[in-house]
Amino acid sequence: MSSKKSTHILIGIIALAVIARLSSSTSPAIAAIAHAFPQASDTAVESIATIGDAAAVISALLIGKMLNRWSFKWIALISVAILSLGGLLPLLLHQSVNQLLLWGFIAGLGTGGITTLLPSLQAYAFDGEKLATMLGIVVAIENGSSMLLVFFSGLLASQNWLHAYYLFFLALITLVITCIVIPNRRPDQKNEGTPANEVVTTLKISQIIYYLLAASVMVLLEAVLYNKNALYIQQFKLGSPALAGKIMMLDGLAAIVVGLIIRWLRRLFKKYILVFNFSLVILGSLLLLTWHSAFSIAIATFVIGAASASTLMTVPYILSTLTPAQHYPLVMGIFSAITSLGFSSSALLFNSIVGHFTKNLLQGTYIMQLIIATVMGILLISTTYWQNHKS
């Protein structure tokens, strides 16, 4: 691929990465929305910021399949257009929370398409170490832009909650950029000419499932931070609820840092990088269980956030080496869906299991987090050692 084409695609990748988490940027407006609709239930109002994740599971699977037949350009245009529609409709129709939930669901469908498209587009434009590095950079851009979008959303919502939706005009700008720079080609047309004709049986299905589950488990463990940090701070009287929001920013900061150094981490830990990632979760869990302070929860949030970010950068790269080009979008669609499902189901899973063993849900959750991370670490180090010994 020519340098000029790669540059054009890179511009498109960056533009899409900036808006990849735009649908969750309305979270700072939740309190103001609740005040504007006092008759609505708290659950319904809070779901405005999270319903997009449920929609993303659906669209990720659909887009993963559609990329076998449709080009990157058309998938990108449709996804960004749907995100724009769902994000801007609240400016026109906002008579009830149910309307906002519907628009949030639509925006989430667009988000799921973008997050599924991005890894496939990167695998189309880059190979080897360049691909591994680009996957890290894109995650860093996603998290960095997410932090900025949430910050500006808070500023806009402080004037009027509807103003938070002005940020979705960014999607319209991305729509124009997408139309210009995203290639009108399918993933299996990476080589100039006819589509690649790789045999389906070359798929190493068991390994693909294995790494998909590892990524899902990691996201499941990271979600504990979002579900329990505020309760941790409240139970141990470490500060006001605002402290939880500030500490959670360290999760995004960790992803930015890891995205910039993932190349060196891969060189240092090689095939054991996923083992290292789950070891970080073990460290974070131990800190939360044994040292109850604002400093310890900050460190735990950072290291667990770093572990999750590293995993979400590493697994797509591993999957790209296991999967033929024509099947990679479908695998990444499953990857996006299963990680979104892991995140959204974390609270329900932990609370339903931990409740059978202890009344202290907070401590029980961290113990379960520690056990799962330890089991995964042992499993990964065993299978990695076996694969190295076999080869």
N, C-alpha and C positions, 0 to 999 in steps of 0.2 A: 504494500500500500504506500502511495506517495506521501511525502512529508506534508504537502498542502492538504491532502484529504484527511490525514490524521489530525492536523491542526483544526480543521473545520469540525470534525467529529468531537475533538476535545472541547471546543467551545460549546457544542451542544450538550455534552456530558456535564460540564460545569453548570450550565443554565438549568438543566433538569435537576441536578443535585441540590441547587439552591432552594428549589421549591418542593423537594421530595417530602418534606415534613410540614408543609404549609398548612395542611388540614388540622394539625394539632396546635397551631399557633394561637387559637382562640381561647386557650385555657385561662389566661389572665382575666378574661371577661366573664367567667362563670359566675363570680359573686355578684357582679352588676346585673347579669341576666336573671339570676335568682331574685334579686330585688325588683326587677322590672316585671317579673311574673310570679308574684307571691303565692298564687294558687297552685302552681306546679310543684310536683314532688321534688325533693332534693336529688333523688336518683335520676330522674328524667333530665334535670338541669345539668348534673355532673356528666351525664352520658353524652352531652353535646360535644365535649372535648375528646371522647373516646370512641364514639360510634364509628368513626372513620376507620379504626383498626379492624372492626368486624367486617366492614365493607371491603377493606383491602385484602382480606383472606379470599373473598369470592373473586375479585377482579384479578388477583395474582394468578390463580389457577386458570382463569379464562385467557388472560393475556399470554401466559406461558404456552398455551395450546395454539393461540392465534398467530404467534410469531413463526410458527411452522409454515404458514401460508401468506401472511401479510408482512409488509416491509417495516423496517424500523421507523421510517418517516410517518407512515399512516398510524401505527400504534402510538407513537409519541404525540401526534396531533390529536388523536382521539382522547388519549389519557389527559393531556393538558387542557383540552377543551372541556372535558367533564369536570376536572378540578376547578377550572374557572367558573363554570356554570354553578356548581354546588357552593362555591365560595362567595359568589357575587349575588346570587338570588336572595340571600337574607337582607340585602340592602333594599330590595323591592317588596319582599313578602316576609313579614316578621310579626304576624299577629298572635302567634302561639309558639310554645316550646316544641310542639309536635312538628311544626313547620321547620324550625331550626334543626331538629333531629333529622328530618328528611333531607334537608340541604347538606347537613354534615355527612350523611350516609353517601350521598351522591359525590361529594368532594372526596370521600375516602375511596370510592371506586377509582377515581382518577389517580389518587396517590398510590394505590396498589399497582396500577398499570405502570407508573413511573418507576417505582422501586423494583419491579420485575424486569423492566426494560433495561435499566442502567447496567447491571452486570453483564447482560448479553451484548450490549453495545460496546462495553469495554473489552470483552473477549473478542469481539469482531475487529476492533481497531488495534489491539495490542496483544503481545505474546510474552510468555516466560516471565522474566523478572520485571519487565515493563508493566505487564498486566498486574502482577502482585503489588507493585508500587502504586499503580493507579487505583487499584481497589482500596488501598489505604488512604490515599489522598481524597478520594471521593467521599469516603465515610467521614473524614475530617471536615470536608466542606459541608456535608449534610448536617453534622452536629454543630459546627460553627455558625452556619446560617440559621439553624433552628434556635440557638441561643439568642441571636440577634433579633429574629422574628418574634420570639416570645417577649423580648425586652420592648420592642417597638409596639407590639400588640398591647402590652400593659400601659404604655404611654397613651396610646389612642383610646383604649377602653376607659381610662381615667376621665376622659372628656365625655364619652358616650359609648356604651357597649357596642353599638352598631359600627362605630368607627374602626373597630378591630378588623372588620371584614374588608376594609380598604386595602389591606395587604394582599388580597387575592388579585388585585390588578397586576401584581408581579407575574402572575400566571399568563396574563395576556401578552406581556412583553416576551415571556419565554415561548409562547405560541408562535410569535413572529420569528424568533431565532431558530426554533425547531424547523419551521418551514424552509428556512434558508440552508441550514448546515447539516441536518440529519440525513444520512444517505437513504435513498429509496431502494434499499436492498434488504434481503432476508439474511438471517444468521448463517444459513448454509451456503451463502454466496460470498463467503469471505475471500476466496480465491477468485480472481477475475475470470469470468466465464460461467460455466454451468454449475449448478449446485453440486456440492460434494455428495458422493454416493457411498457413505460409510455404512457398514453392516450394523444392524441394530444389535446383533449379538455381542458386539464389542463393548457394550455397556456393562460395566461391573456393578450390577444392581445392588448386590449385598453391601459393597463399600459405599455406594452412594447413599443408601438408606442409613447406614451407620453414621456417616458424617452429617446427614440431615438431622438425625436424632440428637447428635452431640450438640449441634447448633441450637436446636429447640430447647434442650435441657439448660444450656447456658443462659438463654434469654429468660427461661422460667426462673432461674436463680437470680438473675439481675432484677427482675420485676419485683422481688422481695423488697428492694430498696424503695421503690415507688409506693408499695403497699404498706410498709412498716416504719419507714424513717420518721414520719411525723409522730406516730405512736411511741416510738423509742424515745424521742426528744421529750414528749409529754410525760411518759411514765417515769423517766429518770430526772425530770425537772431540769433540763439542760438549757432551756430557752423558750422563746415564743414560737408560734407556728411559722413565722416568717423565716426562722432559722432553717427549717426543713427545706424551704424553697431555695435558699442560698446554698445549702449543702448539696442539693440535687444538681445544681449547676456543675458540680465537680464530676458528675457522671458524663456530662457532655464534654467537659474540659479533658477528661481522661481519653475520650475517643479522639479528640483533636490531636493530643500528644502522641497517642499510639499510631494514628494515621500517618503522622510525619516520620515516625521511627520504625514502622513495621518492617521495612526492608532490612534493617540491622537486627531486629528481633528474630526474623526468619533465619538470618545467617548465624546468629548465636545459638538458637535452640533447634534449628533444623527441623527434623520430623517430630521432635518432642515439643513443639510450640503449643499444641493443644493441651498437653500435660501441664506445661507451665501455666497456661490460662486457668485451668481448674485448680491449680495450686494457689493461685492468687485468690480465688473464691474461698478456699479453705482458710487462708490467712485472714480475709475479711470477716468471715464467720466467727473465727476465734476472737478477733478483736471485739466484735459486737457482743459476744458472750461473756468476755472476761474483763473488759475495760469500758466502763460506762462513763464516757465524757464526750463533749462536743468534738474534741480533737480525734478521738478514736472512730467516731461515726463518720467523720470527714475522710479519714484515711481509708476506712473500709469502703466507703462509697467510691472513692477514687480507684482503688485497686480492683474492686469488682467491676466497675465501669470499664476499666482498662482491659480486664479479662474478657468481657463480653465483646468489646470493640475489636480486639485482636481476633477473637473467634469468628466474628461476622466478616472480617476481612480475609481470614485464612481459608475458611470452608469454601466460599465461592471459587477461590483459586484452585483448591484441591479438586472441586467438582468439575472445573473446566479441563483438568487433565484426565478425568475419568470418563467424560461425556463427549460424544461426537457433536459437532457444531449444530446439526439439525435438531438435536434433542436437548441441547443446553438450555434454551429458553423455557422448555417445559419443566426441567429439573429446577431451574431458578424460580419458576412460578410456584412450585411445591415448596422450595426453600423459603420464599417470602410468606407463603401461607402458613407453613408450620411454625415459623418463628413468631409471626403475629399471633397465632393461636397459643403458643407457649406463653407469650407475654400477657395476653388477655385472660388466660385461664389460671394464672399463677395464684392469685388470691383465693379463688374457689378451691383449688386443689390443696393448697397448704392448710387452709382453715378446716376443710372437711376431714383431712387425715390427722392433723395435729390435735384436733379436738377430741379424738378418741383416746389420746394418751396423756394429755395434761390440760389443766384449766388455764395455764399460762401460755396463751397463744403466741405471745411475742417471743419468749425464750424457746418455746417448742418449735417455732418456725425457723429460728436460727440454727437449732440443733439439727432439724431436718435438712436445712440448706447445707450444713457441714457434712452430714452423712452422704447426701446425694453427690456433692462435689468430690468427696473422698472416693466413693465407689467409681465415679466417672474417671477420676485421675488414675486409679488402679487399673481400670479396664483399658484406658488409652495407653498407659505405659506398657501393659502386657501385650496388647495387639501390635503396638509400634515395634516393640522388641522382637516379637515373633515375625513380623514382616521383614525387618532388617536381617534377622537370622536366616530366614527362608531365602532371601535374595543374595 
